[in-house]
């Protein structure tokens, strides 16, 4: 029920209550009855139940009763009509909404299924929504599903480890699955079920414990994200190297990670006044300066020329292995 309809329903109810008050006070002052008798007479009058009067009416009392019958019946009929209308419209709207939702479930394809709408799942959904990528959320919590739907996301309440729920989510037509359930066991079970239903599904999963990563890879997970280890490495780099502005950690093999980092050039840095070519000579070929964000105009120069000079408060966007990048940061600080 929208605000407009609620307002009209409230007004019609207020009108009925106002007539009850007017009738009670009217009989009290016209006929001299007590408040309770006056209220009772008002109720049986406007509802036209046909009971006898509390006491014989005066001529003025009879005229007042006629007024109450017409005004009261009109108010009650108006209120009852609105109440029935809103009830029927609400049921009809709910039915249409459910049919539309089921139609969306039946038609969605080449989409991602996000299992779990907690902190990780909600951020994943936000990124997909920004990129206009079709996706569907599965979560067992009614509150999580209500939140997802309030954000305009297609959401299905249920257990992501349940085969029927995954089928309803269109796993056989899906492009990929993001499994971010609260435990490794739940993620493993959901992934196994999904993999059986769609062998070609691209799966990314979070893991709580690093020792479980091998198990996830063995059952066919394409990418594994260990939130704790990733956060730990990032926090350590931030603590050891305060000049780091931002980091992207890209695994390219079992024992190799490439870092993309934005590193601020402090006013005390020996890099000031040096060119990109000078910095590369110091750092070696394994570190590549792929961008330079200038402090004076906030512009980013991608693939800067070797002769480009570095100034205080500029941010160097560099790529390299973890070891070489750390050497680079130690050189410039």
DAVENRA-V961963 format. One line per field, one symbol per residue. ss: DSSP state (2 for helix, 1 for strand, 0 for the rest). phi: phi as a letter, one per 20 degrees, with the letter a starting at -180 (. if undefined). A space follows every 10 residues. Layout:
BEGIN
ss: ???
phi: ???
END
This chain:
BEGIN
ss: 0022222222 2222222222 2222222222 0000222222 2222220000 0000000022 2222222222 2222222222 2222222222 2222222222 2222222000 0111100022 2222222222 0000111110 0222222222 0000111000 0022222200 0000011110 0002222222 2222222000 0111111002 2222222200 0011112222 2222222222 0001111111 1110011111 1111000000 0000122222 2220001111 1110000001 1100000010 0000111111 1222222222 220
phi: .effffffff ffffffffff ffffffffef emffffffff ffffffelen ffffbgefff ffffffgfff ffffffffff ffffffffff ffffffffff ffffffefbl ddddeodeff ffffffffff elefbcddbe efffffffff enefcceref eegffffffm ffdfeacddc ffbffffgff fgfffffbfe fecdcecedg fegfffffeo ffcddeffff ffffffffff cgffebccdd fdagcccddd cecfefgeff ffneegffff ffenfedcee abefffcmed eelffgefee dfmfcedccr fgffffffff fee
END
